[in-house]
Amino acid sequence: MEYVAVILPSLVVGLLFWFAMKAIFNADKAERQAEARAQAEADSHPGQPTDRPGSESK
């Protein structure tokens, strides 16, 4: 039983690290997909002006 008491804290910390990294990578993947969708939408409308700061037409 002492083996479980010795290895359990390391396993718990390892699992917490794994869940945290999985959440970070999933969030990054979702952000990249959203950026790709926004870029594809912007590329599909080339005639429309973009709303960029400092790009007022005179």
Phi and psi in radians as a Rosetta constraint file:
Dihedral C 1 N 2 CA 2 C 2 CIRCULARHARMONIC -1.183 0.35
Dihedral N 2 CA 2 C 2 N 3 CIRCULARHARMONIC -0.405 0.35
Dihedral C 2 N 3 CA 3 C 3 CIRCULARHARMONIC -1.143 0.35
Dihedral N 3 CA 3 C 3 N 4 CIRCULARHARMONIC -0.683 0.35
Dihedral C 3 N 4 CA 4 C 4 CIRCULARHARMONIC -1.143 0.35
Dihedral N 4 CA 4 C 4 N 5 CIRCULARHARMONIC -0.744 0.35
Dihedral C 4 N 5 CA 5 C 5 CIRCULARHARMONIC -1.127 0.35
Dihedral N 5 CA 5 C 5 N 6 CIRCULARHARMONIC -0.505 0.35
Dihedral C 5 N 6 CA 6 C 6 CIRCULARHARMONIC -1.405 0.35
Dihedral N 6 CA 6 C 6 N 7 CIRCULARHARMONIC -0.711 0.35
Dihedral C 6 N 7 CA 7 C 7 CIRCULARHARMONIC -1.535 0.35
Dihedral N 7 CA 7 C 7 N 8 CIRCULARHARMONIC -0.397 0.35
Dihedral C 7 N 8 CA 8 C 8 CIRCULARHARMONIC -1.041 0.35
Dihedral N 8 CA 8 C 8 N 9 CIRCULARHARMONIC -0.803 0.35
Dihedral C 8 N 9 CA 9 C 9 CIRCULARHARMONIC -1.044 0.35
Dihedral N 9 CA 9 C 9 N 10 CIRCULARHARMONIC -0.686 0.35
Dihedral C 9 N 10 CA 10 C 10 CIRCULARHARMONIC -1.153 0.35
Dihedral N 10 CA 10 C 10 N 11 CIRCULARHARMONIC -0.701 0.35
Dihedral C 10 N 11 CA 11 C 11 CIRCULARHARMONIC -1.132 0.35
Dihedral N 11 CA 11 C 11 N 12 CIRCULARHARMONIC -0.718 0.35
Dihedral C 11 N 12 CA 12 C 12 CIRCULARHARMONIC -1.129 0.35
Dihedral N 12 CA 12 C 12 N 13 CIRCULARHARMONIC -0.803 0.35
Dihedral C 12 N 13 CA 13 C 13 CIRCULARHARMONIC -1.105 0.35
Dihedral N 13 CA 13 C 13 N 14 CIRCULARHARMONIC -0.703 0.35
Dihedral C 13 N 14 CA 14 C 14 CIRCULARHARMONIC -1.091 0.35
Dihedral N 14 CA 14 C 14 N 15 CIRCULARHARMONIC -0.745 0.35
Dihedral C 14 N 15 CA 15 C 15 CIRCULARHARMONIC -1.155 0.35
Dihedral N 15 CA 15 C 15 N 16 CIRCULARHARMONIC -0.715 0.35
Dihedral C 15 N 16 CA 16 C 16 CIRCULARHARMONIC -1.071 0.35
Dihedral N 16 CA 16 C 16 N 17 CIRCULARHARMONIC -0.742 0.35
Dihedral C 16 N 17 CA 17 C 17 CIRCULARHARMONIC -1.100 0.35
Dihedral N 17 CA 17 C 17 N 18 CIRCULARHARMONIC -0.740 0.35
Dihedral C 17 N 18 CA 18 C 18 CIRCULARHARMONIC -1.090 0.35
Dihedral N 18 CA 18 C 18 N 19 CIRCULARHARMONIC -0.791 0.35
Dihedral C 18 N 19 CA 19 C 19 CIRCULARHARMONIC -1.127 0.35
Dihedral N 19 CA 19 C 19 N 20 CIRCULARHARMONIC -0.682 0.35
Dihedral C 19 N 20 CA 20 C 20 CIRCULARHARMONIC -1.132 0.35
Dihedral N 20 CA 20 C 20 N 21 CIRCULARHARMONIC -0.792 0.35
Dihedral C 20 N 21 CA 21 C 21 CIRCULARHARMONIC -1.149 0.35
Dihedral N 21 CA 21 C 21 N 22 CIRCULARHARMONIC -0.667 0.35
Dihedral C 21 N 22 CA 22 C 22 CIRCULARHARMONIC -1.087 0.35
Dihedral N 22 CA 22 C 22 N 23 CIRCULARHARMONIC -0.744 0.35
Dihedral C 22 N 23 CA 23 C 23 CIRCULARHARMONIC -1.128 0.35
Dihedral N 23 CA 23 C 23 N 24 CIRCULARHARMONIC -0.705 0.35
Dihedral C 23 N 24 CA 24 C 24 CIRCULARHARMONIC -1.128 0.35
Dihedral N 24 CA 24 C 24 N 25 CIRCULARHARMONIC -0.795 0.35
Dihedral C 24 N 25 CA 25 C 25 CIRCULARHARMONIC -1.173 0.35
Dihedral N 25 CA 25 C 25 N 26 CIRCULARHARMONIC -0.637 0.35
Dihedral C 25 N 26 CA 26 C 26 CIRCULARHARMONIC -1.158 0.35
Dihedral N 26 CA 26 C 26 N 27 CIRCULARHARMONIC -0.708 0.35
Dihedral C 26 N 27 CA 27 C 27 CIRCULARHARMONIC -1.126 0.35
Dihedral N 27 CA 27 C 27 N 28 CIRCULARHARMONIC -0.708 0.35
Dihedral C 27 N 28 CA 28 C 28 CIRCULARHARMONIC -1.124 0.35
Dihedral N 28 CA 28 C 28 N 29 CIRCULARHARMONIC -0.721 0.35
Dihedral C 28 N 29 CA 29 C 29 CIRCULARHARMONIC -1.115 0.35
Dihedral N 29 CA 29 C 29 N 30 CIRCULARHARMONIC -0.748 0.35
Dihedral C 29 N 30 CA 30 C 30 CIRCULARHARMONIC -1.123 0.35
Dihedral N 30 CA 30 C 30 N 31 CIRCULARHARMONIC -0.699 0.35
Dihedral C 30 N 31 CA 31 C 31 CIRCULARHARMONIC -1.132 0.35
Dihedral N 31 CA 31 C 31 N 32 CIRCULARHARMONIC -0.730 0.35
Dihedral C 31 N 32 CA 32 C 32 CIRCULARHARMONIC -1.132 0.35
Dihedral N 32 CA 32 C 32 N 33 CIRCULARHARMONIC -0.670 0.35
Dihedral C 32 N 33 CA 33 C 33 CIRCULARHARMONIC -1.161 0.35
Dihedral N 33 CA 33 C 33 N 34 CIRCULARHARMONIC -0.725 0.35
Dihedral C 33 N 34 CA 34 C 34 CIRCULARHARMONIC -1.124 0.35
Dihedral N 34 CA 34 C 34 N 35 CIRCULARHARMONIC -0.711 0.35
Dihedral C 34 N 35 CA 35 C 35 CIRCULARHARMONIC -1.121 0.35
Dihedral N 35 CA 35 C 35 N 36 CIRCULARHARMONIC -0.695 0.35
Dihedral C 35 N 36 CA 36 C 36 CIRCULARHARMONIC -1.153 0.35
Dihedral N 36 CA 36 C 36 N 37 CIRCULARHARMONIC -0.700 0.35
Dihedral C 36 N 37 CA 37 C 37 CIRCULARHARMONIC -1.127 0.35
Dihedral N 37 CA 37 C 37 N 38 CIRCULARHARMONIC -0.750 0.35
Dihedral C 37 N 38 CA 38 C 38 CIRCULARHARMONIC -1.129 0.35
Dihedral N 38 CA 38 C 38 N 39 CIRCULARHARMONIC -0.713 0.35
Dihedral C 38 N 39 CA 39 C 39 CIRCULARHARMONIC -1.153 0.35
Dihedral N 39 CA 39 C 39 N 40 CIRCULARHARMONIC -0.726 0.35
Dihedral C 39 N 40 CA 40 C 40 CIRCULARHARMONIC -1.123 0.35
Dihedral N 40 CA 40 C 40 N 41 CIRCULARHARMONIC -0.679 0.35
Dihedral C 40 N 41 CA 41 C 41 CIRCULARHARMONIC -1.166 0.35
Dihedral N 41 CA 41 C 41 N 42 CIRCULARHARMONIC -0.701 0.35
Dihedral C 41 N 42 CA 42 C 42 CIRCULARHARMONIC -1.169 0.35
Dihedral N 42 CA 42 C 42 N 43 CIRCULARHARMONIC -0.645 0.35
Dihedral C 42 N 43 CA 43 C 43 CIRCULARHARMONIC -1.261 0.35
Dihedral N 43 CA 43 C 43 N 44 CIRCULARHARMONIC -0.432 0.35
Dihedral C 43 N 44 CA 44 C 44 CIRCULARHARMONIC -1.378 0.35
Dihedral N 44 CA 44 C 44 N 45 CIRCULARHARMONIC -0.210 0.35
Dihedral C 44 N 45 CA 45 C 45 CIRCULARHARMONIC -2.125 0.35
Dihedral N 45 CA 45 C 45 N 46 CIRCULARHARMONIC 1.253 0.35
Dihedral C 45 N 46 CA 46 C 46 CIRCULARHARMONIC -1.261 0.35
Dihedral N 46 CA 46 C 46 N 47 CIRCULARHARMONIC -0.391 0.35
Dihedral C 46 N 47 CA 47 C 47 CIRCULARHARMONIC -1.411 0.35
Dihedral N 47 CA 47 C 47 N 48 CIRCULARHARMONIC -0.291 0.35
Dihedral C 47 N 48 CA 48 C 48 CIRCULARHARMONIC -1.486 0.35
Dihedral N 48 CA 48 C 48 N 49 CIRCULARHARMONIC 2.447 0.35
Dihedral C 48 N 49 CA 49 C 49 CIRCULARHARMONIC -1.217 0.35
Dihedral N 49 CA 49 C 49 N 50 CIRCULARHARMONIC 2.633 0.35
Dihedral C 49 N 50 CA 50 C 50 CIRCULARHARMONIC -1.627 0.35
Dihedral N 50 CA 50 C 50 N 51 CIRCULARHARMONIC 2.606 0.35
Dihedral C 50 N 51 CA 51 C 51 CIRCULARHARMONIC -1.609 0.35
Dihedral N 51 CA 51 C 51 N 52 CIRCULARHARMONIC 1.507 0.35
Dihedral C 51 N 52 CA 52 C 52 CIRCULARHARMONIC -1.997 0.35
Dihedral N 52 CA 52 C 52 N 53 CIRCULARHARMONIC 2.435 0.35
Dihedral C 52 N 53 CA 53 C 53 CIRCULARHARMONIC -1.102 0.35
Dihedral N 53 CA 53 C 53 N 54 CIRCULARHARMONIC 2.351 0.35
Dihedral C 53 N 54 CA 54 C 54 CIRCULARHARMONIC 1.442 0.35
Dihedral N 54 CA 54 C 54 N 55 CIRCULARHARMONIC 0.171 0.35
Dihedral C 54 N 55 CA 55 C 55 CIRCULARHARMONIC -1.941 0.35
Dihedral N 55 CA 55 C 55 N 56 CIRCULARHARMONIC 0.749 0.35
Dihedral C 55 N 56 CA 56 C 56 CIRCULARHARMONIC -1.264 0.35
Dihedral N 56 CA 56 C 56 N 57 CIRCULARHARMONIC 2.375 0.35
Dihedral C 56 N 57 CA 57 C 57 CIRCULARHARMONIC -1.556 0.35
Dihedral N 57 CA 57 C 57 N 58 CIRCULARHARMONIC 2.388 0.35
